[in-house]
């Protein structure tokens, strides 16, 4: 049955109907085409919104993990710095945690930015 119209009625507010009719008349759009297009777009928009909501939730979870990791790293780094400044030696576990920092030592800047200061 290719595109046989179903005889189903949908009741809407009279003022809304008048407003939609006026819009269609003003722009030369068939009312039926306008309604069908609006309903199809509403379904696609809903599907898109659900996908965006899922993506937002995934990004929020990632942000929480990154925030936790940043704060944990900052606290550990601050604790290590405090211990080293006060002459305390680090435990073997603390040394292992610093291995990543030791792999990538801080580089002294020597470019044009130094002239700004």
C-alpha positions in Angstrom: 0.0 0.0 0.0 2.1 2.9 -1.2 1.2 6.1 0.6 -2.5 5.6 1.1 -3.8 8.2 3.4 -5.3 7.0 6.6 -8.4 8.7 7.8 -7.4 9.6 11.3 -8.3 12.8 12.9 -6.3 14.9 15.3 -7.9 17.6 17.4 -6.0 20.7 18.2 -6.9 24.1 19.7 -8.8 26.3 17.4 -6.5 29.3 17.9 -3.5 27.1 17.1 -5.2 25.8 13.9 -5.9 29.4 12.8 -2.3 30.4 13.5 -1.0 27.5 11.5 -3.4 28.1 8.6 -2.4 31.7 8.4 1.3 30.8 8.4 0.8 28.3 5.6 -1.3 30.8 3.6 1.3 33.5 4.0 4.1 31.3 2.7 2.1 29.3 0.2 2.5 26.0 1.9 -0.1 23.2 1.7 -1.3 22.7 5.3 -1.1 18.9 5.1 2.5 19.1 3.9 3.4 21.5 6.6 1.8 19.3 9.3 3.4 16.1 8.0 6.8 17.8 7.8 6.5 19.2 11.3 5.6 15.8 12.7 8.5 14.1 11.0 11.0 16.7 12.1 9.7 16.5 15.6 10.5 12.7 15.7 14.0 13.3 14.2 14.6 16.1 16.7 13.6 13.9 19.6 16.0 11.2 18.4 18.7 13.8 18.1 18.0 15.2 21.5 18.3 11.7 23.1 21.6 11.2 21.4 22.9 14.5 22.6 21.7 13.8 26.2 23.6 10.5 26.2 26.7 12.3 24.9 26.4 15.0 27.5 26.2 12.4 30.2 29.3 10.6 28.9 31.2 14.0 28.8 30.1 14.8 32.4 31.4 11.4 33.6 34.7 12.1 31.8 34.9 15.6 33.3 34.4 14.1 36.8 37.2 11.6 36.2 39.5 14.3 34.9 38.6 16.6 37.7 39.3 13.9 40.3 42.6 12.9 38.6 43.7 16.6 38.5 42.9 17.2 42.1 44.5 14.0 43.2 47.6 14.7 41.2 47.8 18.3 42.6 47.4 17.0 46.2 50.1 14.3 45.7 52.5 16.8 44.0 52.0 19.3 46.8 52.6 16.7 49.4 55.7 15.5 47.7 57.0 19.0 47.4 56.3 19.7 51.0 58.1 16.6 52.1 61.1 17.3 49.9 61.3 20.9 51.1 61.4 19.7 54.7 64.1 17.1 54.0 61.9 14.0 54.3 62.7 11.1 52.1 60.0 9.6 49.9 58.9 6.1 50.3 59.4 3.5 47.6 55.7 3.8 46.6 56.0 7.6 46.3 59.1 7.2 44.2 57.2 4.9 41.8 54.4 7.5 41.6 56.9 10.1 40.5 58.4 7.9 37.7 56.0 9.5 35.2 57.2 13.0 36.2 60.8 11.9 36.0 60.2 10.7 32.4 59.2 14.1 31.3 61.3 16.7 33.2 60.3 20.3 33.0 62.1 22.2 30.2 63.4 25.7 30.8 61.8 28.2 28.4 64.3 30.0 26.3 62.3 31.5 23.5 60.9 34.9 22.7 58.5 34.8 25.6 61.3 35.5 28.0 61.7 39.0 26.6 58.1 39.7 27.6 59.2 39.5 31.3 
